[in-house]
Amino acid sequence: MLLLLLTGLAGGLWGCSPATQRATPLPEAELVHEGMAVAGANQLGLRLTNKARRRATLVARLELKTPAGRPLAHQQTLHLAPGATRQVALPFHAEMPGLYTGSLKVYEQGGGRPIRTFSDLEIAVWPRWEFTPDRSYYTAETQLRFRSRLRRGTGEGKKLLVELREGERVRARKEVPLRGTEAQGSLPIAELPPGCYTLRARVQGPAGVEDSLSSQVCKYPPAPQEVKVDLFSQSLLVEGKPFFPIGLYWVHAEDLEELKRLHFNCGDYFYKLRGAEIAALMDQAAQSGIRILLELTPFIRGRAEPDYQAIAETIESYRHHPGLLAWYIVDEPADAKVDPVLLERVYQQLHQSDPYHPVYLVNNRPHSYGSYIDASDILAIDVYPVPDHPLTRVRDYMQQARWASMGRKPVWLVAQAFGGVEHWGRPPTPAELRNMVFQGLVQGAGGLLFYRYCQEGERQIQPPALWAEMRALAAELSALGPVLAAPTTLAQVENADGPQGVEAMLREYQGRYYLFVVNCRASAQRARFRLRGLPALARVEALYQSQAPALRDGLLVIDLAALGAGIYRLEPAGI
């Protein structure tokens, strides 16, 4: 059965009198998560329990809309013996990848007495397989590396045929076997002239070609300032070196030397500066070693049409600047009612004028992530739940952003580091801030910026304790930057006790493994992790503020405080 990534499940008993419930207990229904939904045939797991002394006959009706808006429906009759628990599979066919939305209703047959409804159902359906080149573009590289992963089934007995084509001409070709679910290889590109090419991959089995994928790859002349996206790890490469962004909003030129000393490496001025102020900030950034997200928001928000001329002039002024990290195309486009088509036009203008820097966009509305996903290379989400929403909104929005991009683009987190202003009644506590940051990291955040709210008078809404926690996080994550920029490992970590509000991520770097753990609950918990695919461990070390772990009966045991988080280095024997 396949894991269907579900959010916003609002379920409950429908109107049934207390007297009736006491006389005849209603059956219970819950969703079961096992596996991953991919394009093609899928199943939604449903566990039913009949607590009554009589046989129950239920109807489950699943109603979905495809990403294109086409309705899907499946209805199934289910029989339950007295006192029985039964797990069933509700089939549905996903014709294309994307986010499927809808509801599941379970009710008694005959009288139609409702049992439970799961409304606001969201199911992320992934492509059957992934084929990825290793760079967003190429310059001086001699090899184009590629990777293919099957998301369902096995590749045994199959091979991957990869071609780099210029029109009908094949510039390079490689054939590699699929081992397990993965294939990797490379194509020579040192002698390839600059230009854009088609990279085509086909999976071939005993019966012939089973599937194919194509993507465009471009090679450009080397430039003094290159910022690329490593598509394997979905991290940045700044002048060829891995770069994990740790930044601040509302930076000024006079702040940058101090921010560099405090281990921040990038920032944004949030479109409040103009002309000479921006020039001074960029020049100081280059001198201080800080990279800037350069704002185009003033030329787009609040306009019927973007100011293409002003955008072109800004690109020309700063595309070679050593302080530039990425183009900040727009902030919160859904709130500003920016037309996605117009924004994609600006995105194309940016890439045509400056292919050497990625485009960054911040979106605060999960329902619109998909609408703007093609207008940037990096999707950042600003999630500010304190004090009116659960902290787990960070985790949920990160998941939805990754579903919207189908894993094709980096997702960064803009963390709430302010409060006591507008409708945010108070700022996060240091523990809440750390918890939100680790939720983002565990969900695969490729970068982190702290938003410290300032009004026009530049009044900072941030207690000293929160600023101290930001500095501590910056120092810790800066030291682990190469780990956070490393590709995901095929080794796995799972909670041996099932989902209990404790989540984890595993990364490998230079032969060592790093486990990032977060407790999403406001109560202390003991987590027991089962590690799969790792070599025998010599020791486990707690880093920074993390609680000491223990290895017991093949499980890694960690006691986590309420909203606690931790980082652990796992050293295999022989290192």
C-alpha positions in Angstrom: 0.0 0.0 0.0 1.2 3.5 -0.8 1.9 6.4 1.5 -0.4 9.3 0.6 0.9 12.5 2.0 -2.1 14.0 3.7 -2.7 17.4 5.3 -5.6 19.2 6.7 -7.5 16.1 7.7 -10.6 17.3 9.5 -12.5 14.2 10.6 -15.2 13.7 13.1 -18.5 12.0 14.0 -21.5 13.6 12.3 -24.8 14.3 14.1 -25.8 11.3 16.1 -27.7 11.5 19.4 -25.9 10.4 22.6 -28.6 7.9 23.3 -28.1 6.2 19.9 -24.3 6.2 20.4 -24.6 4.4 23.7 -27.0 1.8 22.4 -25.1 1.1 19.1 -21.5 2.2 19.0 -20.5 3.7 15.7 -17.7 2.1 13.8 -14.4 3.9 13.7 -12.4 4.9 10.6 -8.8 6.2 10.3 -6.5 6.8 7.4 -3.4 4.6 7.1 -0.1 6.0 5.7 2.2 3.5 4.0 4.4 4.2 1.0 4.3 7.0 -1.6 1.7 7.9 -4.2 3.0 8.0 -7.8 1.5 8.6 -11.2 -0.6 5.6 -12.1 -2.6 3.2 -9.9 -2.7 4.0 -6.2 -4.5 3.0 -3.0 -5.7 5.0 -0.1 -5.4 3.0 3.1 -8.4 2.9 5.5 -8.6 1.1 8.8 -12.1 0.3 10.1 -13.1 -0.9 13.6 -16.5 -2.2 14.5 -17.2 -2.0 18.2 -20.8 -3.2 18.0 -22.2 -6.7 18.5 -23.8 -6.7 15.1 -22.4 -6.8 11.5 -21.8 -3.4 9.9 -22.0 -2.6 6.3 -20.3 0.7 5.4 -19.8 2.8 2.3 -16.5 4.7 1.6 -16.7 7.4 -1.0 -13.5 9.1 -2.2 -13.9 12.3 -4.3 -10.8 14.0 -5.7 -9.8 16.7 -8.2 -6.8 16.2 -10.3 -4.2 19.1 -10.6 -5.9 20.0 -13.8 -9.3 20.2 -12.0 -10.8 17.0 -13.4 -13.0 15.1 -10.9 -12.2 11.6 -9.8 -14.6 9.4 -7.7 -14.5 5.9 -6.2 -17.1 4.3 -4.0 -16.7 1.0 -2.2 -19.0 -1.1 0.0 -17.2 -2.6 3.1 -18.4 -5.3 5.5 -17.3 -5.6 9.1 -18.0 -8.5 11.4 -18.9 -7.8 15.0 -15.9 -6.6 17.0 -13.7 -6.8 13.9 -10.9 -4.5 12.8 -10.2 -4.4 9.0 -7.8 -2.6 6.8 -8.9 -1.9 3.3 -7.5 -0.2 0.2 -9.5 2.4 -1.8 -8.1 2.5 -5.3 -7.7 5.6 -7.4 -5.8 6.3 -10.6 -3.6 9.4 -10.8 -3.1 10.2 -14.4 -0.4 12.9 -13.8 1.9 14.1 -10.9 0.7 16.9 -8.7 -1.5 17.7 -5.8 -4.9 16.0 -5.7 -7.5 17.5 -3.4 -10.9 16.3 -2.2 -12.6 14.4 0.6 -13.3 10.9 1.9 -16.7 10.1 3.5 -17.5 6.9 5.4 -21.1 6.2 6.2 -23.5 3.3 7.0 -25.2 1.7 4.0 -29.0 1.9 4.0 -29.9 4.7 6.3 -26.7 6.6 5.4 -25.8 7.3 9.0 -22.4 9.2 8.8 -19.4 7.6 10.4 -16.5 10.0 9.6 -15.5 12.5 7.0 -12.0 13.5 6.0 -12.3 16.9 4.4 -9.6 19.1 2.9 -7.8 15.9 1.8 -4.6 16.6 -0.1 -2.6 13.8 -1.7 0.8 14.5 -3.3 1.3 12.3 -6.3 4.9 12.1 -7.5 6.3 11.1 -10.9 6.9 7.4 -11.2 10.6 8.1 -11.6 13.1 10.9 -11.2 15.8 11.8 -13.7 18.0 14.7 -12.7 21.2 16.3 -14.1 23.5 17.5 -11.3 23.6 21.3 -12.1 21.1 24.0 -13.0 23.6 25.1 -15.7 27.1 24.2 -16.7 30.2 26.3 -17.4 33.7 24.9 -16.8 32.6 21.3 -15.8 34.0 18.5 -17.8 31.3 16.0 -16.9 27.5 16.3 -16.7 26.5 13.9 -14.0 23.0 12.4 -13.9 20.9 10.4 -11.5 17.7 8.3 -11.9 15.5 7.0 -9.1 12.4 4.8 -9.3 9.8 5.8 -6.8 8.0 2.4 -7.1 9.1 -1.1 -7.9 12.6 -2.2 -8.7 15.0 -1.6 -11.6 16.4 -5.1 -11.7 16.8 -6.3 -15.3 16.4 -2.8 -16.6 18.8 -0.2 -17.9 18.9 3.6 -18.4 19.6 5.0 -21.9 20.8 8.6 -21.7 21.4 10.9 -24.6 22.5 14.6 -24.9 21.0 15.9 -28.1 21.4 19.0 -30.2 18.3 18.9 -32.4 18.5 15.5 -34.1 22.3 15.2 -33.4 23.4 13.1 -30.5 26.3 14.8 -28.8 26.9 12.2 -26.1 25.3 8.8 -25.1 25.5 6.6 -22.1 23.9 3.3 -21.0 23.9 2.3 -17.4 22.1 -0.5 -15.5 19.5 0.2 -12.8 20.6 -1.3 -9.6 17.8 -1.5 -7.0 16.0 1.7 -7.6 18.8 3.9 -8.7 21.2 4.6 -11.6 24.0 7.1 -11.9 26.4 8.1 -14.6 28.0 11.0 -16.5 28.4 12.4 -20.0 31.5 14.3 -21.2 30.9 18.0 -21.9 34.3 19.5 -21.8 34.3 20.0 -25.6 30.6 20.9 -25.8 30.2 24.4 -27.2 28.0 26.8 -25.2 24.3 26.4 -25.9 21.2 24.7 -24.7 20.6 21.0 -25.3 18.0 18.3 -24.7 18.9 15.6 -22.1 16.8 12.5 -22.8 16.5 9.4 -20.6 14.7 6.2 -21.3 14.1 3.2 -19.0 14.4 0.0 -21.0 13.2 -3.4 -19.7 12.9 -6.8 -21.2 9.9 -5.8 -23.3 11.4 -2.5 -24.6 11.2 1.1 -23.6 9.0 1.6 -20.5 9.2 5.3 -20.0 11.1 8.4 -21.0 11.9 11.8 -19.7 13.5 14.9 -21.3 14.8 18.1 -19.9 16.8 21.1 -21.1 20.4 21.7 -20.0 22.4 24.7 -20.8 26.2 25.4 -20.9 27.5 29.0 -20.7 30.9 30.5 -20.9 32.5 30.7 -17.5 31.7 34.0 -15.6 33.5 35.7 -12.7 30.4 35.3 -10.4 28.5 32.0 -10.7 25.8 30.8 -8.4 24.4 27.5 -9.3 21.8 25.1 -7.9 23.1 21.6 -7.2 20.1 19.6 -8.3 21.2 16.4 -6.5 21.3 18.1 -3.1 19.0 21.1 -4.0 21.6 23.3 -2.4 23.6 26.3 -3.8 27.0 26.4 -5.2 28.7 29.8 -5.0 31.8 30.0 -7.2 31.8 26.2 -7.2 31.6 25.6 -3.4 28.6 24.4 -1.4 26.8 27.2 0.3 24.0 26.8 2.9 22.3 30.2 3.3 21.9 31.5 6.8 20.5 35.0 6.6 18.6 37.9 8.0 16.0 40.3 6.7 16.3 44.1 7.1 20.1 44.3 6.7 22.0 47.6 6.2 25.5 48.2 5.0 26.7 49.1 8.5 25.4 45.7 9.9 27.3 43.4 7.5 30.7 43.1 9.2 29.1 42.2 12.5 26.7 39.7 10.8 29.7 38.0 9.2 31.4 37.7 12.5 28.2 36.1 13.9 28.2 33.4 11.1 25.4 34.8 9.0 26.3 34.6 5.3 23.5 36.4 3.4 20.6 38.9 3.8 17.9 41.0 2.3 17.0 44.7 2.8 13.3 44.1 2.1 12.9 46.7 -0.7 13.0 49.7 1.6 16.4 50.9 0.2 16.8 52.8 -3.0 19.5 53.8 -5.5 22.7 54.8 -3.8 21.7 53.0 -0.6 21.4 49.7 -2.5 24.8 50.4 -4.2 26.4 51.0 -0.8 24.9 47.8 0.6 26.1 45.7 -2.3 29.6 47.1 -2.2 29.9 46.5 1.6 28.5 43.0 1.1 31.2 42.2 -1.4 33.8 43.5 1.1 32.3 41.7 4.1 31.8 38.4 2.3 28.0 38.6 2.7 25.7 37.7 -0.2 22.5 39.8 -0.9 19.1 38.8 -2.2 18.6 41.7 -4.6 15.0 43.0 -4.6 12.8 43.4 -7.7 9.6 43.6 -5.6 9.1 47.4 -6.0 9.0 47.0 -9.8 6.2 44.3 -9.6 3.9 44.6 -6.6 1.1 47.1 -6.8 1.4 47.5 -10.6 -0.9 46.4 -13.4 2.3 45.4 -15.4 5.8 44.9 -14.1 8.2 47.7 -14.9 10.3 45.7 -17.3 12.6 48.6 -18.1 13.5 49.2 -14.4 14.1 45.5 -14.0 16.4 45.4 -17.0 18.4 48.4 -15.7 18.8 46.8 -12.3 19.9 43.5 -13.8 22.5 45.3 -15.9 23.8 47.2 -12.9 24.3 44.2 -10.6 24.5 41.0 -12.6 28.3 40.9 -12.3 28.4 42.2 -8.7 30.3 39.9 -6.3 27.8 40.7 -3.5 24.8 39.2 -5.5 23.4 35.8 -4.3 20.1 35.7 -6.2 17.4 37.9 -7.7 14.5 38.4 -5.2 11.7 38.5 -7.9 8.8 39.3 -5.6 7.6 39.0 -2.0 4.3 37.2 -1.3 2.8 37.5 -4.8 -0.5 35.9 -3.9 -1.3 38.6 -1.3 -0.4 41.3 -3.9 -2.5 39.6 -6.5 0.4 39.4 -9.0 -0.5 37.5 -12.1 1.5 34.3 -12.3 1.8 34.7 -16.1 3.3 38.1 -15.8 5.7 36.9 -13.1 6.9 34.0 -15.3 7.6 36.6 -18.0 9.9 38.5 -15.5 11.5 35.2 -14.6 12.3 34.5 -18.3 13.7 38.1 -18.6 16.0 37.4 -15.6 17.3 34.2 -17.1 17.9 35.7 -20.5 19.8 38.7 -19.1 21.7 36.8 -16.3 21.7 33.0 -16.4 24.4 32.9 -13.7 22.2 33.7 -10.7 19.1 31.9 -9.5 15.7 33.6 -8.9 14.2 33.6 -5.4 10.6 34.0 -4.5 8.8 34.1 -1.1 5.2 32.8 -0.9 3.1 32.8 2.3 0.0 31.2 0.9 0.2 27.4 0.5 -2.8 27.2 -1.8 -0.9 29.3 -4.3 2.5 27.5 -4.2 1.8 25.6 -7.4 0.5 28.8 -9.2 3.9 30.5 -8.9 6.3 27.5 -8.9 7.4 28.2 -12.5 8.4 31.8 -11.7 11.5 31.1 -9.6 14.4 28.7 -9.1 14.1 28.8 -5.3 10.8 28.8 -3.4 11.0 30.3 0.1 8.1 30.1 2.5 7.5 32.6 5.4 5.6 30.8 8.2 4.8 32.9 11.2 2.6 30.7 13.5 3.3 32.3 16.9 1.1 32.8 18.9 -2.2 31.9 17.2 -1.4 28.7 15.3 0.4 25.4 16.0 4.1 25.4 15.5 3.6 22.4 13.2 2.3 24.7 10.6 6.0 25.1 9.6 6.3 21.4 8.9 3.0 21.3 7.1 3.8 24.3 4.9 7.3 22.9 4.1 5.7 19.6 3.0 3.2 21.4 0.8 6.0 23.5 -0.8 8.0 20.4 -1.6 4.9 18.7 -3.1 4.2 21.8 -5.2 7.8 21.7 -6.6 7.7 17.9 -6.9 11.2 17.9 -5.5 12.5 19.8 -8.5 13.5 23.1 -6.7 15.0 24.0 -3.4 12.6 25.1 -0.7 13.9 27.6 1.9 12.4 28.6 5.3 11.9 32.2 6.4 11.6 31.7 10.2 9.6 33.9 12.5 11.9 35.9 14.7 9.6 38.7 15.8 6.3 39.4 17.6 4.4 41.9 19.6 3.3 43.8 16.5 0.2 43.8 14.3 -1.7 40.6 14.8 1.4 38.7 16.2 0.7 39.1 19.9 4.1 38.0 21.1 7.4 36.8 19.6 8.4 33.1 19.8 10.3 31.9 22.8 13.9 30.7 22.0 12.7 27.1 22.3 9.9 27.8 19.8 12.3 29.4 17.4 14.7 26.5 17.5 11.8 24.0 17.1 10.5 25.8 14.0 14.0 26.0 12.5 14.5 22.2 13.0 11.1 21.4 11.6 12.2 23.2 8.4 15.6 21.4 8.4 14.1 18.0 8.9 11.7 18.7 6.0 14.7 19.4 3.8 15.0 23.2 3.9 17.9 24.2 1.6 18.4 27.6 3.2 17.3 29.6 6.3 16.5 33.3 6.8 15.2 34.9 9.9 12.6 37.6 9.5 12.9 40.2 12.2 10.1 42.6 11.7 10.8 46.3 11.5 8.4 49.1 11.0 9.1 52.3 9.0 10.9 53.7 12.0 13.2 50.7 12.0 12.0 49.6 15.5 13.0 46.0 16.0 10.4 43.8 17.5 12.7 41.2 19.0 13.7 40.4 22.6 17.4 40.0 23.4 16.8 36.3 24.3 15.5 35.6 20.8 18.4 37.4 19.2 20.8 35.3 21.3 19.1 32.1 20.1 19.3 33.3 16.5 23.1 33.8 16.9 23.4 30.4 18.5 21.6 28.7 15.6 23.6 30.6 13.0 26.9 29.5 14.6 25.8 25.8 14.8 24.3 25.6 11.3 27.3 27.5 9.8 29.6 24.8 11.2 27.3 22.2 9.7 26.8 24.0 6.4 28.6 21.3 4.3 26.4 18.6 5.9 23.2 20.5 5.2 24.4 21.1 1.6 25.2 17.4 1.0 22.9 15.1 -1.1 20.3 13.0 0.8 21.5 9.5 1.6 19.9 6.2 0.7 20.2 5.2 4.3 17.0 5.6 6.3 15.9 6.5 9.8 12.5 5.6 11.2 10.8 6.0 14.5 10.5 2.5 15.9 7.4 3.5 17.9 5.6 5.0 14.9 4.7 8.7 14.4 4.6 10.3 17.9 5.4 13.9 17.0 9.1 13.2 16.7 10.6 13.6 13.2 14.2 13.1 11.9 16.4 13.6 8.9 19.7 11.8 8.1 22.5 13.3 6.0 25.9 11.8 5.1 29.1 13.8 4.8 32.7 12.5 4.5 31.7 9.0 5.7 29.9 10.2 8.8 26.2 10.4 9.3 24.3 13.4 10.9 20.9 12.9 12.4 18.7 16.0 12.9 15.8 15.4 15.3 12.8 17.6 16.4 10.0 17.0 18.9 6.9 18.7 17.6 5.0 18.3 20.9 4.9 20.5 23.9 5.8 17.5 26.2 8.9 15.5 26.7 9.3 12.3 24.7 11.6 9.4 24.4 12.3 8.6 20.8 13.7 5.2 19.5 15.1 5.3 16.1 15.8 2.3 13.8 18.6 3.0 11.4 18.6 1.2 8.1 21.3 0.9 5.4 24.1 2.2 7.7 27.4 0.4 8.5 28.1 -0.7 12.0 28.4 2.3 14.3 31.4 2.9 16.6 29.8 5.8 18.5 27.1 8.4 18.5 28.0 12.0 19.6 25.5 14.7 20.7 26.4 18.1 19.2 25.8 21.5 20.6 22.7 21.6 22.9 21.5 18.1 22.1 20.6 15.5 24.8 22.9 12.6 25.2 21.8 9.5 23.2 22.1 5.8 23.8 22.4 2.7 21.6 20.2 -0.1 22.9 19.3 -3.4 21.1 20.1 -1.9 17.8 18.0 1.3 18.4 19.2 4.8 18.9 17.4 6.1 22.0 17.1 9.9 22.6 15.2 11.7 25.3 13.8 15.0 24.0 12.5 17.9 26.0 9.2 19.6 25.2 9.7 21.2 21.8 13.3 19.8 21.9 15.6 19.4 19.0 19.0 17.8 18.5 21.9 17.0 16.2 23.8 13.7 16.4 27.0 12.6 14.6 27.0 8.9 13.9 30.5 7.5 13.3 30.9 4.1 11.5 33.5 1.7 12.7 36.9 2.2 11.0 36.7 6.0 10.6 
